[in-house]
Structures are given as structure tokens and as C-alpha cells.
């Protein structure tokens, strides 16, 4: 039950340029006659938005505490928490070497797989990690080289603020630079939309965004190293492109932030996290300084 969202229209170049101008800033706030004067600000990964937003709505209804959620990328969220403009950062990657010096507390909230997606009309069913590396490095440029039709491969990549890009780079690229000719998009939804409308395109997104009953068009996730990208293979460690999703706070969370974090990690959120296409980290997750 992997459930994504987003849509737009146009050729690859136009969508790539237009998507760069989009700000994926979403906010949720609610209040009642008994609402608290307090407010929690959550910022970061677009991949984590389904978790953060659903939890924010439910937590506000239960407590009256306003929770504002925005999705501007993992790096932006980490920066916002480190400089005090947000209380909680959401991230689809761990902290890099420099960020580990910021005194942030790490809270794993879910497990996720990164799906490699192609247009539904593309007959290719499987790629090895080596083939993926060569495709994204620009060494393989035609689908016929990997068992497909004689069609140019059109690379779709994420921008440097993306935690999904960082995870894909770490797991797949093995030090190889990305091909600079790729279309670079700022959000998961834009990547999905371009691939869904472009026969020769390839991209990568969180598995939770592969299928959507809301989108006008569809994409297809392919196997990697002959392993299907599903919850069972991510949970078992068999699927090669997987990662954890995190919350970060500056030092120890405030009482209000801790209450929201506890709700996200509670059994009450497990079903919603699974419906969003992720595997709950659950109550056994441990927070620690990085």
C-alpha cells in the first residue's frame, strides 16, 4: 500500500525548469476554544511530509497545540533546527560530518526504501546497482544497453538539498559523480510526474510515493538486483536501496516537541505510517546525540 501524490504537465525540459521555481511549503495549524498558546514548528524532508502532516493534524485535535509543518528538503530542515527557526527537523538522511557537530538529537521515526521508477511503457523490469550507477553517471545512455528498447535514457535527479538524493548517492554511486545533464528537480512529486509523462525517463523516489489514486498518470518501480521494492524486502534488508527517516532536535526536545515526537512514535500512528508507505520505527527507537 504505497500511496503518493502530486501532478503537473509538460515536456521534460519545461517541467524541470518550472519545478525548480516551486516551493513545497505546506502548513497545518488548528485551534479550538481550549487551544494552547504554544506552537511547534516542523521543517524539512518532503519524503517525511505524509508522516509529519498526519501526525500534526491528529495531535492538534487531541491537544489543541498548533503544529506547523513545511517541506523544503532535509538540509533546509536541519539548518532551520540548528539556527533555531524550527523545533523539529524531518530528514530522509542521517547527519553528515559537519552536521554531527551541531549538537542535534537523532530520533529515527520510520524505515523506507528508495524505489527506482520508470514510465509504465518501459519494458525494463530489473537493473543491477552497477547498471544504476552507470546510468546516473552518464556511462549508459540508451535503454537498449540494459535490455530495453532503442530509446535515449532521460535522467531525472533530485537537488542537493534532498535527503533522498544523498541516500541514493551514498548507496548507489560509490564515489562516481552524477551526470550533469540530468534534469534536477526539487521535490518528490515533480520527479514522479516527469517520469510518468516521459517514456525514456528514470528517477528515484521514496517507495511510499510510487502508487497514487490521486495522480492523473502512473509510474512503475523496477526491481534492483532482482529484489522487489516492497515492505517485506526493506524490513528484511534484502532490498539494496533503503534508509531510515529521522526527526532531529537541537539538544533535548522541549516538552511540547517531545509530546509530538512521542505521538509519532506511538502505536496510534503505526497504521498511518504504513498507509503512507513506510515501516514504523515504533516505540523501541532510541534517541541519541550525533
Secondary structure in CASP SS format (residue, H / E / C, confidence):
PFRMAT SS
TARGET T0000
AUTHOR 0000-0000-0000
METHOD secondary structure of the structure
MODEL  1
X C 1.00
X C 1.00
X C 1.00
X C 1.00
X C 1.00
X C 1.00
X C 1.00
X C 1.00
X C 1.00
X C 1.00
X C 1.00
X H 1.00
X H 1.00
X H 1.00
X H 1.00
X H 1.00
X H 1.00
X H 1.00
X H 1.00
X H 1.00
X C 1.00
X C 1.00
X C 1.00
X C 1.00
X C 1.00
X C 1.00
X C 1.00
X C 1.00
X C 1.00
X C 1.00
X C 1.00
X C 1.00
X C 1.00
X C 1.00
X C 1.00
X C 1.00
X C 1.00
X C 1.00
X E 1.00
X E 1.00
X E 1.00
X E 1.00
X E 1.00
X E 1.00
X C 1.00
X C 1.00
X C 1.00
X C 1.00
X H 1.00
X H 1.00
X H 1.00
X H 1.00
X H 1.00
X H 1.00
X H 1.00
X H 1.00
X H 1.00
X H 1.00
X H 1.00
X H 1.00
X H 1.00
X H 1.00
X H 1.00
X C 1.00
X C 1.00
X E 1.00
X E 1.00
X E 1.00
X E 1.00
X E 1.00
X E 1.00
X C 1.00
X C 1.00
X H 1.00
X H 1.00
X H 1.00
X H 1.00
X H 1.00
X H 1.00
X H 1.00
X H 1.00
X H 1.00
X C 1.00
X C 1.00
X C 1.00
X C 1.00
X C 1.00
X E 1.00
X E 1.00
X E 1.00
X E 1.00
X C 1.00
X C 1.00
X C 1.00
X C 1.00
X C 1.00
X C 1.00
X C 1.00
X H 1.00
X H 1.00
X H 1.00
X C 1.00
X C 1.00
X E 1.00
X E 1.00
X E 1.00
X E 1.00
X E 1.00
X E 1.00
X E 1.00
X E 1.00
X E 1.00
X E 1.00
X E 1.00
X E 1.00
X E 1.00
X E 1.00
X E 1.00
X E 1.00
X C 1.00
X C 1.00
X C 1.00
X C 1.00
X C 1.00
X C 1.00
X E 1.00
X E 1.00
X C 1.00
X H 1.00
X H 1.00
X H 1.00
X H 1.00
X H 1.00
X H 1.00
X H 1.00
X H 1.00
X C 1.00
X C 1.00
X C 1.00
X C 1.00
X C 1.00
X E 1.00
X H 1.00
X H 1.00
X H 1.00
X H 1.00
X C 1.00
X C 1.00
X C 1.00
X C 1.00
X C 1.00
X E 1.00
X C 1.00
X E 1.00
X E 1.00
X E 1.00
X E 1.00
X E 1.00
X C 1.00
X C 1.00
X C 1.00
X C 1.00
X H 1.00
X H 1.00
X H 1.00
X H 1.00
X H 1.00
X H 1.00
X H 1.00
X H 1.00
X H 1.00
X H 1.00
X H 1.00
X C 1.00
X C 1.00
X C 1.00
X C 1.00
X C 1.00
X C 1.00
X C 1.00
X C 1.00
X C 1.00
X E 1.00
X E 1.00
X E 1.00
X C 1.00
X C 1.00
X H 1.00
X H 1.00
X H 1.00
X H 1.00
X H 1.00
X H 1.00
X H 1.00
X H 1.00
X H 1.00
X H 1.00
X C 1.00
X C 1.00
X C 1.00
X E 1.00
X E 1.00
X E 1.00
X E 1.00
X E 1.00
X E 1.00
X H 1.00
X H 1.00
X H 1.00
X C 1.00
X C 1.00
X C 1.00
X C 1.00
X C 1.00
X C 1.00
X C 1.00
X C 1.00
X C 1.00
X E 1.00
X E 1.00
X E 1.00
X C 1.00
X E 1.00
X E 1.00
X C 1.00
X C 1.00
X E 1.00
X C 1.00
X C 1.00
X C 1.00
X H 1.00
X H 1.00
X H 1.00
X H 1.00
X H 1.00
X H 1.00
X C 1.00
X C 1.00
X C 1.00
X C 1.00
X C 1.00
X E 1.00
X E 1.00
X E 1.00
X E 1.00
X E 1.00
X E 1.00
X E 1.00
X E 1.00
X E 1.00
X C 1.00
X C 1.00
X C 1.00
X C 1.00
X H 1.00
X H 1.00
X H 1.00
X H 1.00
X H 1.00
X H 1.00
X H 1.00
X H 1.00
X H 1.00
X H 1.00
X C 1.00
X C 1.00
X H 1.00
X H 1.00
X H 1.00
X H 1.00
X H 1.00
X H 1.00
X H 1.00
X H 1.00
X H 1.00
X C 1.00
X C 1.00
X C 1.00
X E 1.00
X E 1.00
X C 1.00
X C 1.00
X C 1.00
X C 1.00
X C 1.00
X C 1.00
X E 1.00
X E 1.00
X E 1.00
X C 1.00
END
